[in-house]
C-alpha cells in the first residue's frame, strides 16, 4: 500500500484494492481525493477481470498498475510432503498468474 499511498499523495488518482482489508482500503480511498477502493480476490481470475473492468468503468483509464499482492506458505524442509498441489496452485495463481492477468486485461480493455 505504501506505493499506492505515495502515488496518491503525488496527485495520481489511485484505485486501491485488497482481498480482505476492506475498511483499510475504503479509508485510504476516502483520504485521497478522487481515489477509489475495490475488493477482489486475485486468486480467482474472474475477480481479477472484474476488478480491472470496474476500475476502467469508474476512472475511464488505467495508466499504472502496481501489484504488491502476494502470498506465501511456510512449509518446513523436513515436511515438504505437506506442500499439496492446492498450496502450489494458490501461490502460483496469486504471485504469477494474477499480475499477468491484470496487466493483460488492463492493456486489452484500457
C-alpha positions in Angstrom: 0.0 0.0 0.0 2.9 2.4 0.5 3.5 2.8 -3.2 -0.2 3.5 -3.9 -0.4 5.9 -1.0 2.7 7.8 -2.3 1.2 8.0 -5.8 -2.0 9.4 -4.3 0.0 11.9 -2.3 1.8 12.9 -5.5 -1.5 13.7 -7.2 -2.3 10.4 -9.0 -5.8 9.1 -9.0 -5.5 5.7 -7.3 -7.7 2.7 -7.3 -6.9 0.9 -4.1 -7.5 -2.8 -3.9 -7.4 -5.6 -1.3 -8.7 -9.1 -0.8 -9.8 -8.7 2.8 -8.8 -5.3 4.3 -11.9 -3.6 3.1 -12.2 -1.0 5.8 -8.5 0.0 5.4 -8.9 0.2 1.6 -12.0 2.3 1.9 -10.3 4.6 4.4 -7.3 5.1 2.1 -9.6 5.9 -0.8 -11.5 8.4 1.3 -8.3 10.0 2.4 -7.1 10.7 -1.1 -9.2 12.9 -3.4 -10.6 11.1 -6.5 -9.3 7.7 -5.3 -11.5 4.6 -5.1 -11.4 1.2 -3.5 -12.4 -2.2 -4.9 -12.4 -5.6 -3.2 -11.3 -8.7 -5.1 -9.6 -12.0 -4.5 -6.7 -12.2 -7.1 -6.5 -16.0 -6.7 -9.8 -16.0 -8.7 -9.2 -14.9 -12.3 -12.8 -13.9 -12.8 -12.5 -11.5 -9.9 -9.2 -10.1 -11.4 -11.0 -9.4 -14.6 -14.0 -7.8 -12.8 -11.5 -5.6 -10.8 -9.9 -4.2 -14.0 -13.3 -3.7 -15.6 -14.6 -1.8 -12.5 -11.5 0.4 -12.3 -11.8 1.3 -16.0 -15.5 1.9 -15.7 -15.0 4.1 -12.6 -11.9 6.0 -13.7 -12.0 5.7 -17.5 -8.4 4.6 -17.9 -5.5 2.7 -16.2 -2.1 4.2 -16.6 0.0 2.5 -14.0 -0.5 -0.9 -12.3 1.3 -1.5 -9.1 0.9 -5.1 -8.0 2.0 -5.6 -4.4 -0.3 -8.5 -3.8 1.5 -11.7 -2.8 1.1 -14.7 -0.7 3.5 -17.2 0.8 3.3 -20.6 2.6 5.6 -21.8 5.2 6.5 -25.4 4.8 9.4 -26.8 6.8 12.0 -28.5 4.6 11.6 -31.6 6.8 7.9 -31.7 5.8 7.8 -30.9 2.1 5.2 -33.6 1.6 2.8 -31.1 3.2 3.1 -28.9 0.1 0.0 -30.0 -1.6 -1.0 -29.2 -5.2 -3.6 -26.8 -3.8 -0.9 -24.8 -1.9 1.2 -24.6 -5.1 -1.8 -23.6 -7.2 -2.7 -20.9 -4.8 0.8 -19.5 -4.7 1.2 -19.6 -8.4 -2.3 -18.1 -9.1 -1.7 -15.0 -6.8 2.0 -14.5 -7.3 2.4 -15.2 -11.1 -0.9 -15.5 -12.9 -2.8 -12.6 -11.3 -0.2 -9.9 -12.1 -0.1 -11.1 -15.7 -3.9 -11.2 -15.9 -4.3 -7.7 -14.5 -1.7 -6.3 -16.9 -3.2 -8.2 -19.9 -6.8 -7.3 -19.2 -5.8 -3.7 -18.4 -4.0 -3.3 -21.7 -6.8 -5.1 -23.6 -9.6 -3.1 -22.2 -7.8 0.2 -21.5 
